[in-house]
C-alpha cells in the first residue's frame, strides 16, 4: 500500500444518495481476483448506455471532462449493500484516494481503509457546502490532523478514524506490514515469556 498523509485535490461530486456496492462495481465484473482493472468498470451502468463504452452518458459526472481529481464526494449512505471488497478496488483503481460522504456503510468503510482509501465522514451541512462549491475548487484531507478543509474558504471539519487504521494509512501498511513493523517489540515480549 501507499502512504496517505494529506491529499489536496479537485473533487468529483456524485450527489446520488444510497449508492450501493453493486452500483459502484456491478456483480458481473467480479470474476477477477486481483485488484487491477476494476477502475474502468466503476459505476459502469451509470456511465454507459447498453454497457457500451462507445456510448458514454454525457450527463454522468465521471464522463464530464471538466471534473477530475483524486477525491470523490458522494451523497449520504455510500457503499451500502453487499460486502464486496471489489468496490474499494474499483474506486482506488480509478484514481480516488479519498471518498467523502455524510454516512458510509461500515463494511465499505473498513474495505476502503484496508485498501488505502480514506473514507471521510462529515456532517450533512458540511457535505452540502462542498456540493455548492464551483467546479475546480479543491479540498484537503489531512489524515494526521483528521480534518477536511475547503481550501478556498478555509472552512474545516474533523472526522473520525480508528487509531490502528490511521497508523496504517500514514505509513502505507497493510495488516501484515503493521505486524512486521512490530517484529522487535514482539520478539522482546516473547523473550519475557521464556
Secondary structure, DSSP 8 states (H G I E B T S, - for coil): ----SEEEEEEEEE--SS-BHHHHS-GGG----SSTT-GGGTTHHHHBGGG-TTSB-TTSGGG-TT---SEEEE-SSBTBSS--THHHHHHHHHT-SEEEES-B-HHHHHHHHHTT-EEEE--HHHHHHHHTS-TT-EEEEETTTTEEEETTT--EEE----HHHHHHHHHT--HHHHHHHTHHHHHHHHHHH-
